[in-house]
């Protein structure tokens, strides 16, 4: 048996990415790992509800943009108040794709990753 632990995005600007996820999704830093000798820093963000964490990885020597393919891989987050989240993300100018038929939308983070926002259908 396995359980989910974390998901990772490599980012070009760690501080900008942390601010983005804090502002857009109210995620909080739960743990940091840094190895200056090897030139990397990991920041784990959490949602205060689950044990799942979202890892942002910064590699000091990686200066070029990451190849994100066709944006087909992403992380999905459930919004307790979908309409309020939509309005907030719309005001932030970060919505990059909407599928109104499915009732979902995607936002783009500073590195170019997509984050899917879904309504809480369990309510």
Secondary structure, DSSP 8 states (H G I E B T S, - for coil): -----EEEEEES-HHHHHHHHHHHH--EEEEEEEETTTTEEEEEEE-SSSS-EEEEEEETT--S----TTS--EEEEEETTHHHHHHHHHHHT-EEEEETTTTEEEEE-TTS-EEEEEE-TT-
